Amino acid sequence: MRIDRAITSGLLFVTFTLGAPAFAEDAGLQKLLDRAEIEALVARYVTALDTRDADAYAGVFAEDAVFELPGAVHRGRAEIRKIVTDLEESRARNEAAGKPSPNLYHVMSNTSIEILDATHARHQSYAQTVRAAENGQFIVGFMGRYDDELVKRDGRWLIQTRKLVSFVE
């Protein structure tokens, strides 16, 4: 959430420094602001997933979003939210059975953002999950790529479609 506050502070600074009319008319500046908001969106996605915050996780997706994972497709925010609630239930069952479930940490890198117009963008980044092993080393569990189509609705960037492509086939 620090990223969101930094973006908001930056927006206020630019607005008061340049004046609202100049700020609104500068397409180049708007593209930079859109990129920063999309970067914050991606950070919120990863943070929500790693902290298993189902509401925050679902909140980065559009209401009618589609999320395609290897072997499954989730349509709409309710189904996407269920990804995290199912994960929580699975972890609780494992813990109750005496099988600890290590925390996963998601790493996003090699990010590319393409602003198509005022309300559409594309995002792509590599993704991997790591977890701590008993010996303190980290083990990579997954490597792949996210391919996203983004939309701006009510002034907020959201994921419209997301496809997770595994590097292992």
N, C-alpha and C positions, 0 to 999 in steps of 0.2 A: 504494500500500500504506500510505501515511501515514494515509489516511482510515480504513482498517481498524484501525490502531493507536490512533487517536484514539477511535474507537467503543469499542474494547476498554477503553481507559483510562477512558472515561466510564462504561461499564458497571460496572467494578470500583469506581470512586468511589461511584456511586449504591448499589451493593450494600453496601459497607462503611459508608456514611453512614446509609442508611435501614434496613439490616438485610435479610437475604435474604427473610424472610416478607413484609415490607411491600413490598419491591421486586416480588415475584412477584404480589402481589394488586392492584397499581395498574394497571388497564387503560389509563388515559390515558398513563401513562409507557411502557407496553409499545407503544402505538401510535407514540409518538415514537421509541422505539428501533427499531421495525420500519421506520419511514420513513427513519431514518438508515441502516439496513442496506441498504435498497433504493437509496438515493442512492449508497452505496458500491458496490453491485452494478453500477449504471449506469456509474460511473466506471471500474470494473475492465473492463467491456466495451469502452469506448472506448480505454482504455490498451492493452489486449491487442490490439485491432484495429490501432491506430496503430503499435505496436511489432512487429506480426506474430508474436505469441506464440500459436501455435495451441492449446496446452494450456490456457493461461489463458483464451483466448477460448471454447473449448468448455466450460470449467469454470463459466461463468456460466449455462449452460443446464442444464435437467433432462435426465436420460438419454433420456427419451422426448419431448423438445421438438420443436416444429415451428417453422421459420423460413421465412416467406413473403416473398420478394423479388419485385419486378416481373419476371415471366417465369420464376420458378423457385420451387420449394418444397423445402426441405431437412428431412429427418425424422431425428431422433436425433442424439446428440452426435457420432458418427463423421462423418456427412454435414456437420454444421455445422462441425466442425473442418477439414474438407476445403476450406471456403471460404478459410481463411487459407493452408493449404498450397498450394492452387492459385494464390493470389495471389503467394506467394513464388516458385513455379515460373515463373509468367508474368514476374515482374520479372527473374528470373535469365536467362530467354531473351532478354528485351529488352536487358538489360545486355550479354550475350554478342554480340548483334547490333549493338552500338554505339548503341542507343537508350536513353538514360537514362530511368529511371522515377522521377519526382519523388515524394517522400513525400507522402502524404495525411494531413491532420489532420481528425479528426472533431469536430464541435462539437454539443453537445446543449444545448437551451435550452427555455424555456417548459414546464418539467417539471410534471406533475401526477401525484400518487400517491394512490390511493384504497385504504385498507385495508378489505377486505370482511369478513374474519374472521381468526382466529388463524393460518390457513395459506393464505389467498388474498388477492391484491391485484391492482390494475390500475395500470399505468404508461403514461403517454403523454408524449412530448416531440418537439419539432421536432429535425431532424437536418440537418446540412449537412457537406459535405466541402470543404476548401480545400486548395490547393497553391500553393507559391511559384513564380512565373513567373521567367523569366531576368532580367527587369528589377527583381526584388525585390518586385513587387506580388503580392498574393494573388488567386487566381482561384477562384471558387466553382464546384465541379464538380457538386454535387448538392444539392437541397433537398427535404426531405420530412418525414415524421412516422413515429415508431415507435408502434405500438399493441401493448402487452404484457399478457399474463396471467401473473401470478407465483404461485409456490407456495413454501411453506416446508416443506422436507424435512430431517429430522435437524438442525433448528435453524438451517438456512441458507435464505435467500431465493434462488430460482433463476428464470430465465425459462422458463415452460412453453410459451407461444406468443408469437411476435413477428411482426408484420406491418409491413413497410416500405412506406409509401405515398408515392409520388412526387408532388410538387406540379406536375410537368410531365406532362401526359398526351398 
